[in-house]
Amino acid sequence: MGVNACPRCAADVGVDDRFCERCGLDLTLRRAGTVDARPPRGPCAACGAAPDETDYCGVCGRRLPGGTDHVAADLGRLAGVSDRGHVHARNEDAMAFGLRRDTGVVAAVVCDGVSSTRRPEDASRAAVEAALSVLLNAEPAPVPVPVGAGPEEPRTGRTVRVRPAADSYHVPESAPSVAEEERLLRRAVGAAAEAVAELAAEREADAPSCTLVAALVGPSGRVTVAWVGDSRVYHLDGPNSRLLTADHSWAHEQVAAGVLDPAAAMADPRAHAITRWLGADGKPYPDVTTVDAEGGLLLLCTDGLWNYLPDPGDLARIAGAADTPHGIAALLTRYALDSGGRDNVTVVAIPLPERSPA
């Protein structure tokens, strides 16, 4: 019997074991994403003072790089990159994703903190963790994962890598129905909304808030997506590439109502005002859709990417220059940064099972 290392405690585990005997970790789950713990900090780059527990140097006031300024997570079968960008003081985006080795189901969640509220980064992190725990039927506490240096990190950060399962596309005997998957996604959004609402202090104005987009991918290629706000999901498949979500934003609603054409709506200062969000004062009502999307790539992203590349065909063309999920996520993130990086940017890439030959 082959032997692997438990990703939590590093104990030897058999390739067919469901649980680690030392720490009890459910080995049928693989998960990764935005990590709360900060990496060790060196001296301030500006004045050389020793770091403290704040985000700023206590001597010269320079902002210190945080643990989520740049995060890359790679599970082999899917990967994601999240970056602060060039303008914002912190990364208010968050991502979490994982897979179940026993069912072959992949789940991913991406959130974008609402910058006009307090502690938007806390809202995003709480939301992705709560939603993913529901989607993977895992414990709420995140599973610690190994941290190491990753390729082409543009700033102080980390790449998280977890060994992918050998049976990546295992097909269970009885797959859940579309209705069951859509109910599960609604439950996940509900759990995320509750987790974000609980962050608000009593009578707090501008309570922590965020958008959310989540996806379930079955081994057959069926994709179920739920979203609140203007984070997006694309199916990239050459000339058949398409956007699977519809923004909950002022601009989209004006276009949908026939009041403005897309160019006029996006040129308005109110274009990116969201009409649904998670938060104590939010409107956390998700839209849910299910599509058959065999072949190609599923892409979850925040507006830090799609503001520069809104067209599905353009996204597919640029993503086609990379051949791994991590490479695709890193390439698209780099494109957003090179285009100005005016916002936080988060990208999760999930290759879909190829179509069976006719």
Phi, psi and omega per residue, in radians:
M1 nan 2.336 3.117
G2 -1.209 2.773 -3.105
V3 -2.213 2.334 3.011
N4 -2.058 3.101 3.053
A5 -1.858 2.370 3.062
C6 -1.102 2.251 -3.117
P7 -1.191 -0.258 3.120
R8 -1.589 -0.903 -3.001
C9 -2.026 -0.064 3.090
A10 1.262 0.185 3.074
A11 -1.214 2.686 3.088
D12 -1.189 2.313 3.083
V13 -2.353 2.542 3.098
G14 -1.286 2.673 -3.101
V15 -1.132 -0.379 -3.141
D16 -1.767 0.009 -3.132
D17 -1.206 2.447 3.100
R18 -1.579 -0.477 -3.109
F19 -2.387 2.605 3.031
C20 -1.369 2.232 -3.112
E21 -1.205 -0.454 -3.111
R22 -1.393 -0.888 -3.014
C23 -1.949 -0.141 3.092
G24 1.447 0.119 -3.111
L25 -1.073 2.369 3.056
D26 -1.275 1.907 -3.054
L27 -1.418 -0.095 3.056
T28 -1.354 -0.181 -3.140
L29 -1.828 2.464 2.942
R30 -2.252 2.235 -3.104
R31 -2.534 2.664 3.131
A32 -2.814 3.055 3.108
G33 2.698 -2.674 3.118
T34 -1.125 2.249 -3.040
V35 -1.854 2.286 -3.090
D36 -1.271 -0.674 -3.048
A37 -1.136 2.428 3.132
R38 -1.499 2.536 3.021
P39 -1.268 2.770 3.076
P40 -0.995 2.408 -3.124
R41 -1.811 2.467 3.038
G42 -1.586 -2.995 3.115
P43 -1.079 2.728 3.075
C44 -1.024 2.310 -3.099
A45 -1.185 -0.392 -3.081
A46 -1.494 -0.763 -3.032
C47 -2.183 -0.115 3.089
G48 1.458 0.064 -3.137
A49 -1.206 2.639 3.120
A50 -1.191 2.517 -3.118
P51 -1.263 2.702 3.006
D52 -2.116 -2.796 -3.051
E53 -1.512 -0.060 -3.113
T54 -1.601 3.104 3.104
D55 -1.503 0.003 -3.051
Y56 -2.287 2.631 3.086
C57 -1.162 2.280 -3.113
G58 -1.278 -0.181 -3.117
V59 -1.750 -0.938 -3.053
C60 -1.861 -0.162 3.087
G61 1.465 0.034 -3.132
R62 -1.193 2.434 3.115
R63 -1.229 2.332 3.133
L64 -1.595 2.559 3.107
P65 -1.090 2.337 -3.133
G66 -1.687 2.975 -3.099
G67 -1.191 -0.331 3.141
T68 -1.940 0.207 3.072
D69 -1.000 -0.699 3.044
H70 -2.541 2.085 3.120
V71 -2.264 2.269 3.019
A72 -2.153 2.267 -3.125
A73 -2.211 2.382 -3.007
D74 -2.396 2.056 3.046
L75 -1.840 0.198 -3.126
G76 1.481 -1.138 -3.138
R77 -1.306 -0.426 3.066
L78 -2.613 2.770 -3.078
A79 -2.709 2.812 3.119
G80 -2.584 2.710 3.076
V81 -2.352 2.386 3.082
S82 -2.306 2.324 -3.058
D83 -2.409 2.526 -3.128
R84 -1.131 -0.492 -3.031
G85 1.475 -2.970 -3.037
H86 -1.756 -0.205 -2.989
V87 -1.951 -0.799 -3.056
H88 -1.229 2.602 -3.127
A89 -1.328 -0.361 -3.111
R90 -2.614 2.869 3.084
N91 -1.593 1.936 -3.117
E92 -1.695 0.001 3.035
D93 -1.431 2.846 3.005
A94 -2.650 2.706 3.095
M95 -2.513 2.641 3.030
A96 -2.672 2.434 3.138
F97 -2.704 2.843 -3.125
G98 -2.976 3.099 3.111
L99 -2.495 2.665 3.061
R100 -1.835 2.062 -3.121
R101 -1.186 -0.494 -3.076
D102 -1.354 -0.455 -3.120
T103 -1.993 -0.272 -3.086
G104 1.371 0.104 -3.102
V105 -1.429 2.386 3.059
V106 -1.928 2.420 3.090
A107 -2.272 2.501 3.120
A108 -2.546 2.519 3.133
V109 -2.388 2.356 3.072
V110 -2.282 2.347 3.116
C111 -2.272 2.621 3.132
D112 -2.202 2.002 -3.137
G113 -1.144 2.470 3.104
V114 -1.409 1.938 -2.972
S115 -1.121 -0.415 -3.121
S116 -1.395 -0.025 3.122
T117 -1.857 2.981 3.109
R118 -1.394 2.465 3.046
R119 0.846 0.894 -3.128
P120 -1.118 -0.508 3.119
E121 -1.153 -0.580 3.078
D122 -1.172 -0.670 3.119
A123 -1.079 -0.802 -3.114
S124 -1.089 -0.784 -3.100
R125 -1.179 -0.730 3.104
A126 -1.085 -0.697 -3.090
A127 -1.179 -0.795 -3.093
V128 -1.170 -0.655 -3.133
E129 -1.184 -0.757 -3.134
A130 -1.144 -0.772 -3.103
A131 -1.169 -0.776 -3.121
L132 -1.137 -0.635 3.123
S133 -1.063 -0.659 3.084
V134 -1.210 -0.805 -3.061
L135 -1.132 -0.576 3.140
L136 -1.730 0.011 -3.095
N137 0.971 0.708 -3.086
A138 -1.828 2.980 3.063
E139 -1.207 2.626 -3.120
P140 -1.050 -0.555 -3.095
A141 -1.233 2.358 3.131
P142 -1.198 2.590 3.103
V143 -1.481 2.144 3.095
P144 -1.048 2.459 -3.128
V145 -2.275 2.703 -3.128
P146 -1.084 2.525 3.132
V147 -2.100 2.313 3.139
G148 -2.699 3.109 -3.132
A149 -1.270 2.462 3.131
G150 -2.108 2.931 -3.083
P151 -1.301 2.455 2.932
E152 0.959 0.773 3.066
E153 -1.384 2.111 -3.037
P154 -1.320 -0.218 3.123
R155 -2.686 3.062 3.119
T156 -0.960 2.188 -3.099
G157 -3.010 -2.690 -3.088
R158 -2.702 2.693 2.979
T159 -2.066 2.254 3.131
V160 -1.814 2.198 -3.128
R161 -2.217 2.311 3.077
V162 -2.200 2.373 -3.092
R163 -1.055 2.217 -3.136
P164 -1.249 2.700 3.096
A165 -1.220 2.556 -3.139
A166 -1.203 -0.656 -3.110
D167 -1.678 1.109 -2.999
S168 -1.038 -0.570 -3.074
Y169 -2.031 0.723 3.057
H170 -1.028 2.295 3.124
V171 -1.808 2.045 -3.133
P172 -1.219 2.810 -3.132
E173 -1.117 -0.624 -3.105
S174 -2.346 1.856 -3.127
A175 -1.439 2.601 3.104
P176 -1.140 2.654 3.126
S177 -1.321 2.919 3.075
V178 -1.026 -0.768 -3.131
A179 -1.076 -0.695 3.128
E180 -1.151 -0.718 3.136
E181 -1.170 -0.675 3.125
E182 -1.183 -0.669 3.065
R183 -1.104 -0.708 3.139
L184 -1.083 -0.742 3.120
L185 -1.135 -0.674 3.090
R186 -1.121 -0.673 3.069
R187 -1.093 -0.725 -3.137
A188 -1.098 -0.745 3.105
V189 -1.133 -0.683 3.092
G190 -1.074 -0.736 3.106
A191 -1.128 -0.700 3.111
A192 -1.132 -0.764 3.137
A193 -1.070 -0.701 3.115
E194 -1.149 -0.732 -3.135
A195 -1.106 -0.677 3.134
V196 -1.250 -0.730 -3.137
A197 -1.068 -0.580 -3.118
E198 -1.218 -0.259 3.128
L199 -1.310 -0.340 -3.039
A200 -1.303 2.317 3.007
A201 -1.288 2.784 -3.126
E202 -1.034 2.248 3.126
R203 1.023 0.466 3.132
E204 -1.316 2.223 3.027
A205 -1.389 2.610 3.130
D206 0.952 0.921 -3.116
A207 -1.066 2.657 -3.136
P208 -0.907 2.361 -3.066
S209 -2.554 2.783 3.109
C210 -2.815 2.871 2.929
T211 -1.571 3.012 3.097
L212 -2.684 2.432 2.910
V213 -2.380 2.381 -3.095
A214 -2.403 2.610 -3.126
A215 -2.456 2.498 2.958
L216 -2.012 2.297 3.117
V217 -2.119 2.074 3.099
G218 -1.499 2.875 -3.100
P219 -1.121 -0.344 3.125
S220 -1.465 -0.181 -3.082
G221 1.790 -0.055 3.085
R222 -1.205 2.320 -3.070
V223 -2.106 2.249 3.062
T224 -2.088 2.277 -3.005
V225 -2.240 2.444 3.001
A226 -2.282 2.554 -3.131
W227 -2.666 2.649 3.035
V228 -2.399 2.000 -3.117
G229 1.856 -2.632 -3.009
D230 -2.068 0.281 2.925
S231 -1.309 2.640 -2.903
R232 -2.186 2.811 2.952
V233 -2.231 2.275 3.071
Y234 -2.049 2.571 2.884
H235 -1.854 1.936 -3.107
L236 -1.702 2.033 -3.074
D237 -2.652 1.100 3.120
G238 1.012 -2.304 -3.114
P239 -1.197 -0.238 3.133
N240 -1.644 0.189 -3.116
S241 -1.083 2.544 -3.071
R242 -2.698 2.728 3.010
L243 -1.557 2.256 -3.086
L244 -1.685 -0.224 -3.094
T245 -2.017 2.853 3.071
A246 -2.213 2.094 -3.020
D247 -0.987 2.404 2.923
H248 -1.559 1.377 -3.061
S249 -2.483 2.839 3.114
W250 -1.036 -0.785 -3.094
A251 -1.072 -0.836 -3.110
H252 -1.102 -0.712 -3.113
E253 -1.168 -0.608 3.083
Q254 -1.157 -0.694 3.125
V255 -1.205 -0.788 -3.122
A256 -1.077 -0.573 3.138
A257 -1.442 -0.070 -3.139
G258 1.350 0.268 -3.111
V259 -1.390 -0.715 -3.108
L260 -2.332 2.700 2.983
D261 -1.435 2.858 -3.049
P262 -0.978 -0.712 -3.107
A263 -1.121 -0.763 -3.136
A264 -1.183 -0.677 -3.135
A265 -1.128 -0.766 -3.101
M266 -1.272 -0.344 3.113
A267 -1.440 -0.224 -3.117
D268 -1.320 2.477 3.114
P269 -1.032 -0.377 -3.132
R270 -1.547 0.058 -2.978
A271 -0.908 -0.777 -3.021
H272 -1.652 0.141 3.066
A273 -1.157 2.103 -3.095
I274 -1.465 2.593 -3.107
T275 -1.873 -0.138 3.012
R276 -2.434 2.531 -3.141
W277 -2.852 2.913 3.043
L278 -1.684 2.356 -3.139
G279 2.837 2.935 -3.111
A280 -1.042 -0.551 3.112
D281 -1.896 0.374 -3.005
G282 -1.503 3.127 3.042
K283 -2.150 1.383 -2.971
P284 -1.493 0.940 -3.075
Y285 -1.772 1.867 -3.035
P286 -1.397 2.613 2.800
D287 -1.638 2.525 -3.096
V288 -2.331 2.390 3.091
T289 -2.495 2.677 3.099
T290 -2.249 2.325 3.130
V291 -2.375 2.688 2.941
D292 -1.580 2.092 -2.993
A293 -2.376 0.895 3.139
E294 -1.145 2.386 3.140
G295 1.428 2.776 -3.141
G296 1.431 -2.667 -2.993
L297 -2.405 2.382 2.982
L298 -1.681 2.279 -3.079
L299 -2.197 2.118 3.005
L300 -1.814 2.395 -3.116
C301 -2.738 2.796 3.024
T302 -1.641 3.038 -3.088
D303 -1.235 -0.161 3.023
G304 -1.090 -0.423 3.012
L305 -1.650 -0.934 -2.957
W306 -1.243 -0.278 3.001
N307 -1.058 -0.512 3.120
Y308 -1.656 -0.494 -3.095
L309 -2.352 1.266 -3.113
P310 -1.327 -0.443 -3.027
D311 -1.408 2.245 -3.126
P312 -1.015 -0.675 3.140
G313 -1.123 -0.695 3.101
D314 -1.145 -0.718 3.084
L315 -1.056 -0.782 -3.115
A316 -1.116 -0.686 -3.126
R317 -1.105 -0.784 -3.112
I318 -1.268 -0.723 3.127
A319 -1.088 -0.489 -3.115
G320 -1.163 -0.190 3.118
A321 -1.393 -0.155 3.110
A322 -2.033 2.731 -3.040
D323 -2.157 0.176 3.053
T324 -2.325 2.731 3.095
P325 -0.976 -0.762 3.125
H326 -1.135 -0.716 3.131
G327 -1.097 -0.690 3.125
I328 -1.149 -0.847 -3.133
A329 -1.076 -0.723 3.136
A330 -1.168 -0.704 -3.119
L331 -1.129 -0.775 -3.131
L332 -1.210 -0.627 3.064
T333 -1.118 -0.759 3.116
R334 -1.093 -0.654 3.100
Y335 -1.053 -0.798 3.135
A336 -1.097 -0.723 3.128
L337 -1.143 -0.742 -3.141
D338 -1.221 -0.371 3.126
S339 -1.493 -0.031 3.105
G340 2.431 -0.545 3.100
G341 0.945 0.725 -3.060
R342 -1.306 -0.191 -3.122
D343 -2.399 2.906 2.939
N344 -1.064 2.591 3.139
V345 -2.341 2.303 3.107
T346 -2.355 2.333 -3.092
V347 -2.381 2.262 3.007
V348 -2.127 2.239 -3.077
A349 -2.012 2.255 -3.110
I350 -2.295 1.777 3.034
P351 -1.105 2.443 -3.111
L352 -1.723 2.661 3.100
P353 -0.986 2.408 3.139
E354 -1.219 2.674 3.095
R355 -1.123 2.481 3.073
S356 -1.252 2.459 3.120
P357 -1.062 2.508 -3.137
A358 -1.221 nan nan
